[in-house]
Amino acid sequence: MTTAEILAAFPKLRALIIGDICLDRWCRYDPALAEPSRETGLPRIAVTETETTPGAAGTIASNLVALGAGRVAVLGVVGDDGFGYELERALTARRIMKDMIVHAAGTPTFTYTKLINANTNAEDLPRVDFVSVQPPGPEIERRIIETFRDAAPRFDVILVSDQAETETGGVVTPAVRDEIARFAAAHKEKIVWVDSRLRPEHFRNAIVKPNEAEAAAASQRLCGRVDYAALRAHIAAPLLVVTQGDRGVVLIDAKGETRVPAATSKPPVDICGAGDSFSAGASLALRVTGSPAAAAAFGNRVASITIMKPGTGTASPAEILAAE
């Protein structure tokens, strides 16, 4: 299939992202206004402008919408706080369906605050992140599982965003993972695509996409060596997709390994969100073409566009066609 034919099929697809959804706050500060606080004597960080975007699972969702997917929905947990309000407003602005979001009073909305120097446009100060160190309680977990069980059959592509970097994890608890594994085993016609930073070896029956470092760490934990084939077999994945930056992607299935080279691009402006944009493009393309190699090549093309934009950018069909 041509790129144009692949893109033309996207409006017919419905995509669901389940997992850790967060708010990205891009705060521009003016160093010239860093006068000391009169109360404490500490210099202030004077934020003069803030932009908010959906992050983590929300970044994948934004990319899916930009690519032209017909319906995009998110299933995650949002706190009853101001950041939760901002996140839902950002989702609505991007035409991302939020009716499946579970609201959890007393839980902080997962939020990344990024401080950007207004003079240099560089993120040059430590981030201020709002995280929950506890997994969802039993009632929230039950609601996530029941919502997923009811909704997932209505979607063509299901993406799992397991981004929490705490030992206890986030929205994708062991029970949620088990439900996803059951769904993937029972619906082989669907694309179930997992991106997990710390726990790729704990998923089953789904396509798993770690980057090179994540795959190596999971393989070492599992069998004491870097062995992609053993990792894939252990998790019963129909396909293991290992992204390797400018060296492209390695695809591992029951037949062996296939390398798909990266799309050519100039030195990147910002690689933040590159994996999410790859996942969005490759998962949709795989549903359309049925070819892992074609899907990886398409995902590489999407990522080659987004890394040329500051922040977590997206790629439009027009940009993808122009980049051929």
N, C-alpha and C positions, 0 to 999 in steps of 0.2 A: 504493500500500500504506500501511496505517496503521503508526504506530510500533510498536504491539503486534505486528502481523504481521511486521514486520522483525525485531524481537527474538526472536520465536518461531522464526525460521528459523536463528538463530545456532548453536544446539547441534548442528546437522547439519554445520557447517563445520569444516574443518581448516586451520589457519594455521601457516605457517613463517616465522620471522624469521631472515634471514641478515645478518651484519655485525658491527659493533662492539658487543659486550656488555660492560658494565662493572659494577662494584660501587659503589653510592652509600652512603657512610658519613655518617650524620647525627649529629654529635658535639655534645652540649650541654656547654658549659663554664661554670664558675662564676667570674666576675671577682674575687670576694672571695678566691679561693684563688690568685691570681696572685703569690705570693711569689717573690722572686728565687732562682734556683738557687744553692746553696752553692758549686758548682764553678765556674760561669761568671759569676754575678752577673746573668744575663739573667732577665727575668720568665718564668714558665712559663704555659702555657695549660692549666688544670686541667680536663680532660674528666671529667665525672662520669657520663655516660650516652651510650651509642652504639646507634643503630638502623641496620640494614643492609637495603638493598633492591636489587633488580636495576635497573641504570640503562641508558641509551641503548637498545639493542635490547631490553634487559630491561624498560624502561618500557613499550614498545609491547606486549611479551608480557603484562605484568601487566594492562594495559588490556583486551587481548583476552580474557583469562581472566575478568576482572570483568564483561565484557559478555556472557559466556555461550558463547563459542566452544567447540565440542565437543572439539577437541584443539589445543593450542598447543605448538610446539616451537621451540627456538633452535639455530642453527648459527653458532658463533663460536669464538674462541680464548680459552682460560683458562690462566694460568700455573700452574706447580707451586709455589704459595706459599700463605701463610695467607689472603690476600685471595681467591684462587681457591676455597679451601675455603668461605669465608664466602659467596661468590657462589653456589656450587652449592647450599649449604644454603638460601639465600634463594629460589632458583628452585624447589627441591623444596617449600618451604613454601607456594608459590603455585600448585602443580600445573602448573608449566611443565616440559615434557619436556626433559631435558638430555642425552639419550643420543647426540646428534649433535655435542656440543661436542668440539672438538679441543684436546687438552692439549699445551702447548708448554713443555718444561723450559727454564729460563733466560730466559723471557719474562715480564716483570711483568704481573700481571693489571691491566687498565685499571681504575683506581680514582679516584673523586672523594671527597675528604674535606671535608665542609662543617661549619664551626664556627659553632654557634648559641649566642648569649648566653642563658643560662638565665633571666636576669632580664627580658629584653625579647622573647625568642623571635625575635630578628632574626639573620640571618646577617651578621655585621658584621666578620669578620676574613677575610683572604685564604684561599682554599681551598688545600688541600695535595693535589695530584693526582699520581698515579703513572701515567706514560705510557711507551709504547715509541716511540722515535723511528725505529725500523727496521720496514719491512714484514715480513710473515711470510716465512720462508725458503722455498726451493723445495719442500721436503718437506711443510711445513705447508700451503702453497698447493695442492699436489697433493691432499692429503687433503680440504681444503675443497671443491675443485672436484668431486672424485669423490663425496663425500658428498652435495653438492647435486644432482649429476646423477642419483644413485640415488634420492634422497628426494623431490625437488620434484614429480614427477608424482603423488605420493600426496596432495598438498595442493590445496585450493581457492584459497587466497590466499597469495601469497608477498610478504613485505615486506622491503625492503632498507634497512638502517640503516647509512649511510656517515657516521659521526659524527666520525671522526678528523680533527683540525684541524692535522695536520702535512703538509708538502709531499709526503712519501712515502706518505701515506694509512695505512690500517689493514688490516683483514681484506679489504675489497673492493678488491683489487688490479686492475690492468688485465686480467689473465687471468680473474679472477673476474667482472669486469664483462662480459667477452666471453661467458662461459658463461651469465650471466643473460640477456644479449641474445639468444643463440641459443634459450634456453628460451622466452623471451617471444614470439619470432617463430614458434616451432613450436607453441605452446600458447595461441592467442589466446582460448580459452575460459576461461583462468585470469586471475585478477587479479594482476598483477605490479606492485607499488607501491614506488616508490623515494623515499627521503628522504635527500638528500646535502647536507651543509653547504657544502662547498667545490668539488664536482665535478659538479653536475647536468648540465652540458653534455656530459659524457663517457659518459652512459648512452644506450642505444638500445632502441627497441621497447617500452619499459615506460611506465606512468603515472609521471610524475615530479612530486613535491610539494615545491617549495621555498617558503620564506616570501618576502615581498616583497623584502627585502634580498638574499637569496641569488639570487633570480631576476634581479634587476637586475644584480648583479655577474656572473653567468654570461652574461647577454645582452651586457653591455659587453665581456667578454673575447672573446665569440664574434664580435660584429659592430660593436662600437664605439658602441652605442646600446642603450637599453632597448626591446626589441622582443620581446614574448612570442610573437607568431606566428612570428617567425623562429627563436626558440629552439626552439619545439615542432617546427617543420618540420625543423630541423637534427638533432634527436635522434630523429626518426621516432616521436614519442610519440603514441599514440592520444588521450592527454589530458594536458594540463599543468594542474596545480592549484596556484595561487599564493595562499597564505594571507596575509591582511592585517589580522590582529588584530581590533579591534572594528569594522573596516569589512567584515568578511566574507571571502569567497573569490571569486577570479576563475577561471573554468574556460575553458580555451582548447583547442578542437579544430579540425578541418579546416574547420568551418563558421563559426568566429569565436569571440567571447568572450561569456560569460554570467556575470553577477555573482549570487552567492548571499549575502544579508545575514547578518550574525552573529546568533546567538541572543541575545536580551536577557539581561543579567545586571547585577548590582551591580558596583561597583568590585572588581577581582580581589584576592584574598588573595595568590596566588602563581601567576605564569604559567609557572613552570618545568614543562616536560613537556607544555605545551598542544598543541604540534605533534604530539607522539607520541600523545596521546589522540585528537586529530582523525584522524590516520592510521589508528589502530585502528578507530574507529567508521566512518569513511567507506569504508575498504576493504571491511569486512564488508558494509556496507549496499549498496555498489556490486555486490558479488557476488550479493546477494539481489534487488535491484531492477533492475539494469541501467541505472539512471538516474543520471548524474553529478550532476545538480542535487539529486535526493533524497538521494544519498549525502553530498554536501557539507553539506546542511542537517542531516542526522543527525550528521555529524562535528562541526559547529558546536555542536549541542546537547550532545554529549559533552564537548567542550572547555569549554563554559560552566559545566559542573558541576565539572570538575576544577580549574579556576582559582580556585574558591572554597575550595579546601583547601590547607593548607600542604604544601610539598614536591611530589613527583610523584604526585598523587592519581589515583584511578580513579573511574569512574562505574558504578553498578550499574543493571540494568534497571529496578528500582523507582524509582530516582532520576530516570532518563530519563523514565519515564512520568509521574512527579509534576511534572516541569518543563514538560510540554506546556501 
